[in-house]
Amino acid sequence: MAGLRLGPLLRYTDGSCATVWVETNRPCSAEVRCADGAGGTTRTFQVAGHHYALVPVSGLTPGTSTEYEVLLDGTRAWPPPDSPFPPSVITSPTEEDGLRVAFGSCRWAAPPAGGKDSVGPDALDTLSARIAAAPRGERPDVLLLLGDQVYADEVSDATRQWIAGRRDLTEGPGEQVADFEEYTRLYYESWLDPEVRWLLSTVPSCMIFDDHDVIDDWNTSAAWLADMRATDWWRERLLSGLMSYWVYQQLGNLSPDELAADPLYTAVRETPDGTDALRDFAARADAEPTSVRWSYRRDFGRTRLVMVDSRAGRVLDEDRRAMLDPGEAAWLREQVLDDRESYDHLLIGTSLPWLLPHLVHDVEAWNAAMCGGERGARWARRGERIRRGADLEHWSAFPSSFDALADLIAEAGTGPGAPATISVLSGDVHHAYVAEPSWAGRAPDARVAQLTCSPVHNSVPPSIRLGFRFGWSALARALGRRIARHGRCAPAAVSWRKTGGPWFGNQLMTLTLRGRSARLRLEQARTDRGGGITLRTAMERDLA
């Protein structure tokens, strides 16, 4: 009998339609049946012996919330008969309801039930518990997961033992994930967590990868990439990472119309086994990054989200180094400036922060100059070692891209039709903060902020806490300016100041957008005296 292996995940929603993703244990028909009569059915497709479906749901009524169930070959598979959670629902808010956007990044899989959690309570588990306890209470309208949804290079003890049962760990890549089958294990471990499974079934989600979804510091530099390609395991790791990302994360980011126009999705669904088609796509994405777009745009009423790939499409040649290739940069500009009057709030999702602590920014800009030959070949070699050792590969390590994004944000936020707010949403750096930029000689009409929030569930070593606290200090800023002068770095296109944080711990930020107002809240997962978990508000403020 057909059964669910993973899911359901509620992914795309727009008021009248939605998509629901599932993985099943065999080929079958997958149906979503809503209590109000809405629904949809599709057949599963196969990749590497696994079976998946993205069920299109039509007939939804804006402004309503409807319970749903999943049927496989006509038999109910979700919710399970003994579920302790409320029914999963598809909610279709209207513009008058406003929009709640929760976001964060960096979630290492939680330990099994009853196991000791060395990194503290999981913020997604805690959010799930709160919603389940008051299903008619406040909940996000969409959850943005901004990278490191899985850790291919840092697996749990259970996964390590499982990998050891199928191959020799003394051969590359050792205890890290090697192929598609091992990637599926990461997703099972992460998304079968009961609280997270239910949360993702009832709150729509948008996702983008960061480095650990493939490997730490993915695409740091051309020299790094050459070293990786010289190994005998990197190609399989990368192709499997891209293939699994497409199946488990990217498909659900797309609208039904985009899916219908996607030749790869058509090819995978129309063949008995889509593995070869998907593998060819991943190989092309590796060889010709400009042939693939992982970035996407979503409009939620009067709020626009532009999710930007800041990993796979980088230009790594030192003489033209860029976070985005020219085609991707043009696409981003088009999405931001298209029909500006149609949105009140612009959200730019990028896994890597645009605005960093000043010392970190200046060191990354200096390092980019050194690696580019500003102080000669010896400094270039030294700079590459420092770049890899210190993870210097954020937007500030690509100075022309940093300035281009600053110019685009200023243009989008200025003049008639400017939105009320422009927020750059990021994670990666294992702490949370708010930074606000200013432009010399011009002041955008929109309120602009860098909103950084991570991790959802991961460790924050004391060295990171100390380093980032110092990085925001006046002394660190002065030190950074001296380092930048050594690199002959041009001044950045903007200046900025930290207006909140840093905060450390497992945490989520939520933006509540209503009309042209915006309110930001940071909540941290905590264990209460009775041993339960709760989200405690660490900060709440108006942005507009």
Residue pairs with C-beta under 8 A, 6 or more apart in sequence:
1 73
1 75
2 24
2 25
2 26
2 27
2 28
2 72
2 73
2 75
2 77
3 24
3 25
3 26
3 72
3 77
4 22
4 23
4 24
4 25
4 70
4 72
4 77
4 78
5 23
5 24
5 25
5 50
5 188
6 22
6 23
6 187
6 188
6 191
6 192
6 197
7 20
7 21
7 22
7 23
7 70
7 78
7 191
7 197
7 200
7 201
8 20
8 21
8 22
8 32
8 70
8 78
8 88
8 201
9 20
9 21
9 22
9 191
9 200
9 201
9 205
9 252
10 18
10 20
10 88
10 90
10 200
10 201
10 202
10 203
10 204
10 205
11 18
11 19
11 20
11 21
11 54
11 204
11 205
11 206
11 251
11 252
11 253
12 18
12 19
12 204
12 252
12 253
12 254
12 255
12 256
12 298
13 60
13 90
13 91
13 92
13 142
13 204
14 92
14 255
15 60
15 62
15 92
15 93
15 94
16 58
16 59
16 60
16 61
16 62
16 92
17 56
17 57
17 58
17 59
17 60
17 256
18 56
18 57
18 60
18 90
18 204
19 54
19 55
19 56
19 57
19 252
19 256
19 259
20 32
20 54
20 55
20 57
20 68
20 70
21 52
21 53
21 54
21 55
21 248
21 251
21 252
22 30
22 52
22 53
22 55
22 70
23 50
23 51
23 52
24 30
24 44
24 51
24 52
24 53
24 72
24 77
25 51
26 51
27 43
27 44
27 46
27 51
28 43
28 44
28 51
28 72
28 73
29 41
29 42
29 43
29 44
29 72
29 73
29 74
30 41
30 42
30 43
30 44
30 53
30 55
30 70
30 71
30 72
31 39
31 40
31 41
31 55
31 70
31 71
31 72
31 74
32 39
32 40
32 41
32 55
32 57
32 68
32 69
32 70
32 71
33 39
33 68
33 69
33 70
33 71
34 57
34 59
34 60
34 66
34 67
34 68
34 90
35 66
35 67
35 68
36 59
36 60
36 61
36 64
36 66
37 59
38 57
38 58
38 59
38 60
38 61
38 66
38 90
39 57
39 58
39 59
39 68
40 55
40 56
40 57
40 58
41 55
42 53
42 54
42 55
42 56
43 53
43 269
44 51
44 52
44 53
45 51
45 52
45 53
45 268
45 269
45 274
46 52
46 272
46 273
46 274
46 275
47 180
47 243
47 247
47 268
47 273
47 274
47 275
47 278
48 180
48 181
48 184
48 243
48 275
49 181
50 184
50 247
52 247
54 251
54 252
54 259
55 70
56 256
56 259
57 68
57 90
60 66
60 90
60 92
61 92
62 92
62 93
62 94
63 92
63 93
63 94
63 97
64 91
64 92
65 89
65 90
65 91
65 92
66 89
66 90
67 87
67 88
67 89
68 87
68 88
68 89
68 90
69 76
69 78
69 79
69 87
69 88
70 76
70 77
70 78
71 77
78 88
78 201
79 85
79 87
79 88
83 198
84 194
85 132
85 194
85 198
86 132
86 135
86 202
88 198
88 201
88 202
89 135
89 202
91 139
91 141
93 99
93 141
93 301
94 301
95 301
95 302
97 141
98 512
98 513
98 514
98 515
99 141
99 142
99 300
99 301
99 303
99 511
99 512
99 513
99 514
100 138
100 139
100 140
100 141
100 142
100 510
100 511
100 512
100 513
101 140
101 141
101 142
101 144
101 300
101 303
101 305
101 347
101 510
101 511
101 513
102 127
102 140
102 142
102 143
102 144
102 203
102 508
102 509
102 510
103 143
103 144
103 145
103 146
103 349
103 425
103 427
103 451
103 453
103 508
103 509
103 510
103 511
104 123
104 144
104 145
104 146
104 427
104 453
104 454
104 455
104 456
104 507
104 508
104 509
105 145
105 146
105 147
105 148
105 210
105 351
105 426
105 427
105 428
105 453
105 454
105 455
105 456
106 147
106 148
106 210
106 212
106 427
106 428
106 430
106 454
106 455
106 456
106 457
106 458
107 122
107 124
107 145
107 148
107 149
107 190
107 455
107 456
107 457
107 458
108 119
108 151
108 154
108 156
108 455
108 457
108 458
108 459
109 150
109 151
109 156
109 186
109 189
109 190
109 193
110 117
110 122
110 125
110 193
110 196
110 457
111 117
111 156
112 158
113 194
118 459
119 457
119 458
119 459
119 506
120 457
120 505
120 506
120 525
120 527
121 457
121 506
121 525
121 526
121 527
121 533
122 193
122 195
122 196
122 456
122 457
122 506
122 525
122 533
123 456
123 457
123 506
123 507
123 508
123 523
123 524
123 525
123 535
124 193
124 195
124 196
124 199
124 456
124 457
124 508
125 193
125 195
125 196
125 457
125 525
125 533
126 506
126 525
126 533
126 534
126 535
127 140
127 199
127 508
127 535
128 195
128 196
128 198
128 199
129 195
129 533
130 137
130 534
130 535
131 137
131 139
131 199
131 202
131 203
132 195
132 198
139 202
139 203
140 203
140 510
141 203
141 204
141 300
142 203
142 204
142 205
142 206
142 300
143 199
143 200
143 203
143 204
143 205
143 206
144 205
144 206
144 207
144 305
144 307
144 349
144 425
145 205
145 206
145 207
145 208
145 456
146 208
146 210
146 349
146 350
146 351
146 425
146 426
146 427
146 428
146 454
147 208
147 209
147 210
147 211
147 212
147 213
147 351
147 427
147 428
148 210
148 211
148 212
148 213
148 351
148 427
148 428
148 454
148 455
148 458
149 190
149 207
149 209
149 213
149 249
150 183
150 186
150 187
150 190
150 212
150 213
151 186
151 212
152 176
152 177
152 183
152 186
152 212
152 213
152 214
152 215
152 237
152 241
153 173
153 176
153 177
153 212
153 215
153 216
154 176
154 212
154 216
155 163
155 175
155 176
155 177
155 186
156 189
158 189
159 182
159 185
159 186
159 189
160 169
160 175
162 185
163 169
163 175
163 177
163 178
163 182
163 185
166 181
167 178
169 175
171 233
172 231
172 232
172 233
173 231
173 233
173 237
176 215
176 237
177 183
177 185
177 186
177 237
177 240
177 241
178 233
178 236
178 237
178 240
179 236
179 237
179 240
180 240
180 243
180 244
182 240
183 240
183 241
183 243
183 244
184 244
187 244
187 248
190 196
191 197
191 200
205 252
206 253
206 298
206 305
206 307
206 349
207 249
207 250
207 252
207 253
208 249
208 253
208 294
208 295
208 307
208 308
208 309
208 349
208 350
208 351
209 245
209 249
209 294
209 309
209 311
209 312
209 351
210 218
210 311
210 351
210 352
210 427
210 428
211 217
211 218
211 219
211 311
213 241
213 245
214 237
214 238
214 241
214 242
214 311
215 228
215 237
215 241
216 391
217 224
217 388
217 391
217 393
218 311
218 312
219 225
219 311
219 312
219 314
219 316
219 393
220 387
220 388
220 391
220 393
221 316
221 318
221 371
221 384
221 387
221 388
221 393
222 316
222 317
222 318
223 384
224 388
225 316
228 234
229 235
235 286
238 282
238 286
239 279
239 282
239 283
239 286
240 282
242 281
242 282
242 285
242 286
242 312
243 278
243 279
243 281
243 282
246 264
246 278
246 281
246 282
247 278
250 294
251 259
251 265
253 296
253 298
253 307
254 262
254 296
255 298
258 296
259 265
264 277
264 278
264 281
267 274
267 277
268 274
268 277
268 278
271 277
281 292
284 291
284 292
285 291
285 292
285 312
289 312
289 313
289 314
289 325
290 313
290 325
290 327
290 328
292 312
292 313
293 309
293 313
293 328
293 331
294 309
294 312
294 313
295 306
295 307
295 308
295 309
295 328
295 331
295 332
296 307
297 304
297 305
297 306
297 307
297 335
298 304
298 305
298 307
299 305
299 342
299 343
302 342
302 343
302 344
302 345
302 513
302 515
303 343
303 344
303 345
303 346
303 347
303 513
304 335
304 342
304 343
304 345
304 346
304 347
305 347
305 349
306 332
306 335
306 336
306 346
306 347
306 348
306 349
307 349
307 350
308 324
308 332
308 348
308 349
308 350
309 324
309 328
310 323
310 324
310 350
310 351
310 352
310 395
311 351
313 324
313 325
313 328
314 321
314 322
314 323
314 324
314 325
314 398
315 321
315 322
315 324
315 325
318 371
318 372
318 373
319 372
321 368
321 372
321 398
321 400
322 329
322 398
322 400
322 401
323 395
323 398
323 401
323 402
324 332
324 401
329 401
329 404
332 408
333 408
336 346
336 348
336 408
336 412
337 408
337 411
337 412
340 412
340 417
340 418
340 419
341 417
343 419
344 419
344 420
344 421
344 513
344 515
344 516
345 419
345 420
345 421
345 422
345 423
345 511
345 513
345 516
345 518
346 412
346 413
346 419
346 421
346 422
346 423
346 446
347 423
347 425
347 511
348 354
348 405
348 409
348 422
348 423
348 424
348 425
349 425
349 426
350 395
350 424
350 425
350 426
351 426
351 427
351 428
352 393
352 394
352 395
352 426
352 428
353 394
353 395
353 424
353 426
353 427
353 428
353 429
353 450
353 452
354 395
354 402
354 405
354 406
354 424
354 426
354 450
355 361
355 424
355 435
355 437
355 450
355 494
355 496
356 364
356 394
356 395
356 396
356 429
356 471
357 468
357 471
357 472
357 476
357 498
358 471
358 472
358 476
358 477
358 480
359 470
359 471
359 476
359 477
359 479
359 480
359 483
360 394
360 396
360 468
360 471
360 480
361 396
361 480
361 492
362 396
362 480
362 481
362 483
362 484
362 489
363 390
363 392
363 480
363 483
364 392
364 393
364 394
364 396
364 397
365 396
365 397
365 399
365 484
365 487
365 489
365 492
366 483
366 484
366 486
366 487
366 489
367 383
367 386
367 387
367 390
367 392
367 397
367 487
368 392
368 397
368 398
368 399
368 487
369 375
369 487
369 488
369 489
370 379
370 380
370 382
370 383
370 386
370 487
371 380
371 383
371 384
371 387
372 380
373 379
373 380
374 487
374 488
375 486
375 487
386 392
387 393
387 397
394 428
395 401
395 402
395 405
396 402
396 492
399 489
399 490
399 492
402 492
402 493
403 492
403 493
406 437
406 439
406 492
406 493
406 494
407 493
409 422
409 424
409 437
409 444
409 448
410 439
410 442
410 444
410 494
412 418
412 419
412 422
412 446
413 419
413 422
413 444
413 445
413 446
413 448
414 442
414 444
414 445
414 446
415 445
418 444
418 445
418 446
419 446
420 446
420 447
420 516
420 517
420 518
420 544
421 446
421 447
421 448
421 449
421 513
421 518
421 543
421 544
422 444
422 446
422 447
422 448
422 449
423 448
423 449
423 450
423 451
423 511
423 518
423 543
424 448
424 449
424 450
424 451
425 451
425 453
425 509
426 450
426 451
426 452
426 453
427 452
427 453
427 454
427 455
428 452
428 454
429 452
429 454
429 468
430 454
430 455
430 458
430 459
430 460
430 464
430 504
431 452
431 454
431 460
431 464
431 465
431 468
431 501
431 502
431 503
431 504
432 452
432 453
432 454
432 501
432 502
432 503
432 504
432 507
432 509
432 522
433 450
433 452
433 472
433 498
433 500
433 501
433 502
433 503
434 449
434 450
434 451
434 452
434 498
434 499
434 500
434 501
434 520
435 449
435 450
435 452
435 496
435 497
435 498
435 499
436 447
436 448
436 449
436 450
436 496
436 497
436 499
437 448
437 450
437 494
437 495
437 496
438 494
438 495
438 496
438 497
439 493
439 494
440 495
447 518
447 543
447 544
449 499
449 520
449 543
450 496
451 509
451 511
451 520
453 507
453 508
453 509
453 522
454 507
455 506
455 507
456 506
456 507
456 508
457 506
457 525
458 506
460 504
460 505
464 504
465 502
465 504
468 502
469 502
470 476
472 498
472 502
500 522
500 539
500 541
501 539
503 522
503 524
503 538
503 539
505 524
505 525
505 526
506 524
506 525
507 522
507 523
507 524
507 525
507 538
508 522
508 523
508 535
509 520
509 521
509 522
509 523
510 520
510 521
510 523
511 518
511 519
511 520
511 543
512 518
512 519
512 520
512 521
516 544
517 542
517 544
518 542
518 543
518 544
519 540
519 541
519 542
519 543
520 539
520 540
520 541
520 542
520 543
521 537
521 539
521 540
522 537
522 538
522 539
522 540
523 535
523 536
523 537
523 538
524 535
524 536
524 538
525 533
525 534
525 535
526 533
526 534
526 535
526 536
527 533
527 534
528 534
